[in-house]
Amino acid sequence: MALSVKKFLGIIRDAGDAVLKIEKEGDFQVTDKGNNDPLTRADLKANEILQQLQSEVPGSFFLSEESVEQPGRNQADFVWIVDPIDGTREFVKGIPEYALSVALVRRGRILFSCVYNPHHSLAYMVEGQDVVVEPVENPVALGGKEFCVSRSEFDKGLFKPLDDELEFCSVGSIAFKLSLVAQGLFPACLSLRPKNEWDIAGGVGLVQAARKSVSDIYGRKFQWNRGLTLEGVVAGNDEIVRNLFAEKPLPR
C-alpha cells in the first residue's frame, strides 16, 4: 500500500496551525477531565482535523484521547493512534513544549509517525526510512547531555534514586521528548509513570527510525492497538539504555 505522506503531513500541519491560532488568541476554554487533566477547545479542534487522516487510508480506525471508542478497532488492519495535543498542561501555561502526535499502525507495526511542535519542529518517519525533521521559524532552544524527563515526575521527586548516576532536564510532552531524542538533541529520555498508546506511538516510531532503543521501564517492546496500559518509557542511544538497565532497577 502506497502511503499518501504528503497528504498526511498537510492534515497534521493544518491541525498544528489551528492549535497555534487558538494559543495566540488565548481563549482556551479549559475544562477538567479529572485528575488535573485539562481539555481545551484546541484539543478538540485538532482532533477534528486529524480525523481526516482516516479518509486517506480506507478502512482505517481512529484511536485518539479525545474520540469515542470505535467498535471493531482491535481487529482492524490499520489504526491511527493520535494525541491531538500531548502536553496540554504546558499548552495552557504557555510553555512551548507540547506536540501533536500521530502514528499509523498496521497489525502492530508503525508504518508512519509524526510529532509536530509548532514552536520547534515537525519530525516524521515512513517505515524503512530515516527520520525527516522540518524546523519551524524561530524554534525554542532545547537540547543537552542530560536525560530529558517529565516535568511533573521530576517535581514529584521520582528521579531522586537516580540522582547519583544521572543528570536531568525536565521537558513537557512525552511525545515531544521522544522526538528530541530521535533528533539527537538529548541522549535519552525517561518516564516512569504509565502511558496510553496515544501518548507515545508517534514518538516511538521516530526513535525506532533513528535506530535507537525504546521500551517500557521493564525493557519490554511496545504492542499497539491492544488496549494495554504501557509501563512508562525509556528511549535513547543503545549503550545508554543498556547501561541504565544494568545499573540497578528503575524506580517504580
N, C-alpha and C positions, 0 to 999 in steps of 0.2 A: 504494500500500500504506500503510495507516494503521499508524504505529508505536506500540507499547504503552509509551510513555515512562515512565509511572508504574510499570509492572512492571519495566522495565529498571532504574530508579533504586532500586527496592526490593531487587532482587538485588544491585546494587552496594553499597548500604548494608549489607546482610547480610554481604557479603564483608568490607567495611571493619570492621564490628563484630567479626567473627571475628579479624581481624588485630590489632585493638586489644586484645582479650581476651588473646590469646597474648602480646602485648607486655607487658601488665601482669603476667601470670603469670611472665614472664621465662624460660620454658622453650622456647627457640627450636629446639633440636635441629639445630644448624647442621652442614651438610656442604659440601664444596667441589666445585663442578662443574669446577674447573680455572681457571687464570689469575686466582686470587684472586676467584672469582665465587661467593659464598656462596648456599646454598639452605637455607631453613628450613621448618619444618612450617607456618608461617604462609603462605608462598608456595603450598604445596600445598593448604592448606585454602581459601585464597581462590580458587585456580584451580578447585577442585572446585565451589565455589558459583557462580562466574561461568560455568561451563559450562551452567548452567540457562538462560542467555540464548539458547542455540540453540533451545530449545523455544518461545521467544517469536517466533521468525522461522522458520517451517517451511522446511526445505531449506537452512538456512544452515550454513556451515562455521565452525570454530573454530581460529584461528591464535594460539597462545599460547607464550610462552617455556617454559612448564612442561608442555606437552602433546605427545603423539606426533603427528607429521605425518599429516594425513588425505588419502588419495589422492583426486584429483579437485578439490582445493581451488582450484587455479589457474584452473579453468574455471567456478567457482561464481559465481552472480549475487550472493549475499550472503555476506559473510565477517565474522565478529567478529575483530578484531585486538586482542589483550589482553596486558597485562603485569600479573599478579596483584599484584606489588609491584615497582615501579620505584624503585630506591634501596635495595636490600636491605642494602648495606653500612651505610648510615645507620640503617636499621631495627635492625640487630644492635647498633650502637654507641649506640643510644638517642638518636639525633639525629632530631628530628621533621620530617624533610624528605624523606620517601618518599611514594609515592602509588600508588593503583590506577589503571590507565589502560585505557580501553575505547573502541573505535571500531567502529561498524557501517558497512561499506563495501559499496556496490552498484556493480559494474562500474567500480571505480576511483574512485568518488565517495563522500566521507564523508557519510552520512545522519544519524548521531548520534554524539556522542562525549562522554566524561565523564572527568574527572580528580578523584579523591577522595583528599584527605589528611585523615585523621580528626582531625588536630591543627590544621587550618587552614580547609579549605573543601571543598565539593562543587560543582564547576563543570561545567555541561553545555550542550550545544547540540543543536538539531534543525535540519536544513538549512533555510536561508531565514529563520531567526530569530536573535535576539541571544543572546549568552551569558547564562545564568542562573547566579547564584552564591548558594549557600546556606552561610553561615558556620557554624562549629561553636561550641560553648561554649568560652570562654577560648582563642581561637586564638593561635598563636605569631605574634609580630610580625615581619613581613618586608616589605621594600619600600625603594625608594630611587631615586636618579638614576643609579646605576651600571648597567653591563651585568651581568646575573646569569650566572654561568658555572659549569662543572663544578668541584667541589672537587678532584677528583683531577687534572684537567687544569691547574688553577691551581697546585696543589702541585708539579707537574712542570715548571712554568715555561713552559708552552706559549704563554702570552699575553704574554711579555716583549717580542716585537717590536711589540706594540700599546700598550705602557705609556705612550708619549708622547702618544697621542691619546685613550685611554680609561681610565676607572676601572672596577674590577671588584668584584663581590660574589659570593663562592662560595656556592652552594646545592646541595643534593644532587640528587635525581631530575630528569632532563631533562623528564619529563612534567610534574612539578610546576613547574619553571621556565617552561615554556611556558604553563601555566595562570596563573602570576603575571603574565606579560606580557599575556595575554589579558584579565586583570582590571585591567590598568593600574597594577599595583603596581611594576613595573620597566619602563623604556622599551624594553628589548630583552634577548635572551639569545643566547648564542653557545656552540656546542660544536664542537670541531674534529675529534673522533675519529669513526670510523664508527659508525653506529647500525643497529639492526634495526627493522623496521616496528613491532613491538610497543612499542619504546621511545618512539616519538613520535606515533603516529597519533592517539591520544586528544588530546594537546596541540595538534597541528597543526589538528585540527578546531576547537578553541576559538579559536586565533589567527585562523583564516580567518573564523569567525563574528564575531569582534571587528573585522573589516575591517582587519587589519594584514597585513604582509608576512611570508612564511615560505618558506624554500627551503633547499637544501643550500649548502655553502660555495662552490660554483661558480655559485650563482644559479639552479639548476635546480629546477623544481617536482617534488614527490614523486609517484611512481607506486606504487599499492598493489596488494597481492596478486600481486606479480611475483617474489618471492623474491630481490630485489636487496639488496645492501649499500648503505646510504644514507650519503652522504659528509657527515656532520656536519649541523648545522642552524643557521640564522640566522633570528631572528624578532624583529619589533618594529614600531614606527611606521615608515611608509613612508619618510619623509625620512631617518631614522636609518639604515635598512638601505641605502638608495641611497648615502648618504654613505660608509658603511662599505666598500661595494664599490668606490666611486670613489677612495678614498684610495690604497690600494695592495693588492697581492694578500694575501689572508689567509694566515697561517702554516699550513703543512701538516705 
